[in-house]
């Protein structure tokens, strides 16, 4: 009887937990006896993995927030290194989360543990020089965005493009071109406390400006109902949506969506959206200095043009958002966005989890 292959997976966010769960299921179809020990969340646990640390303990956002919690983060790194050495996996699989995972890649390499990176870090956005470190520490690199393969190739690193895993998970929902007088607006202010506290109040300013609309706040699985309630005081047309965020995206007529994976999820589900982002003044100033991309949303980055409006910092305000929303609900921009979204789906391709699993299972036994 052949020995079972042991995998150690690290994901630090809800999206990474979802993609990790899909990957685990795809690997199990090829290696039914495979074992998985993970840093992630409920979805990877449900897929059959043994959970070491939940991503809720790792949710730090922005330069200042990381500095303030540096000792907690260093403690988590020590815990991860110790556990990784004790488990001795055949392969360490890293999912995005570069600040933490690139350090784990370096540690694993020094300790003769093979490293695969699924959902490569977005070094094309800032610190492109990190490609050199990735080339030294990662044995198998898999990318999910089409332009990443050429980016890495130009810097001397061979990577595998597998397509985006969300394509297989999300079916496009056609929308009515004509919206009634009582539209449903999804508010998706992110998953971390810091970003919700900055972004949700700006989104909620629209509730009084659009009294006939029904605003639904998509709750993050990592936050409690009690956390959201103070934001909603005296707003009669705002309520919490406690179901799956994807169901909210399917039901809504339009959405205000915080920059991140959710913008691509909304596009793949066909939700007309405005992309929103706000952080502390210092974090924003530092981000502007370091980040070298034209857009903050994956939708626009993939298309290499503006498909969705991006409202950042001082532009995230009631006047601008009200104009944007009315345009999404009552103009031809609504149908144009749907056509653009379909182009995004065609660009990304399908079968990412299976393609990644094929590469990983082949690599793990060699």
Number of C-alpha atoms within 10 A of each C-alpha: 3 5 7 12 17 18 21 22 27 26 29 26 24 22 19 26 25 21 22 31 23 22 23 25 18 20 23 17 14 14 15 12 14 18 18 20 23 25 26 31 26 16 18 27 21 11 17 16 24 16 17 16 19 20 19 17 15 19 18 21 15 16 14 14 14 15 13 11 12 13 11 13 18 12 10 16 16 12 13 19 14 11 14 21 13 9 12 16 21 18 22 26 26 30 25 22 18 18 11 19 20 20 15 22 26 17 16 21 17 11 12 10 19 20 24 24 28 28 25 22 23 16 18 17 14 15 12 15 11 14 18 13 13 20 17 12 23 20 17 19 26 25 24 21 20 16 14 20 19 14 17 20 11 10 13 12 16 16 20 17 23 25 23 22 24 24 21 14 15 15 14 18 15 12 19 11 16 13 16 12 9 12 16 19 25 27 27 27 28 23 19 16 17 17 19 22 17 16 24 23 14 19 23 19 16 18 20 15 12 16 14 13 18 17 26 20 24 24 22 21 15 16 13 10 13 8 12 19 11 9 15 17 9 9 14 12 15 21 15 16 18 14 11 12 20 14 12 23 28 19 15 20 25 26 25 26 30 27 23 17 17 22 25 23 23 25 26 24 24 26 31 27 29 22 23 29 27 24 19 15 10 12 16 17 11 13 15 12 10 12 16 15 11 12 18 20 25 19 27 19 16 19 14 12 11 14 22 23 15 21 21 18 16 9 14 18 19 17 12 12 22 17 10 18 20 13 13 25 23 13 14 12 16 23 18 13 19 23 12 16 25 15 14 20 19 10 15 20 18 18 16 25 24 20 19 27 23 15 17 22 18 11 15 17 9 5
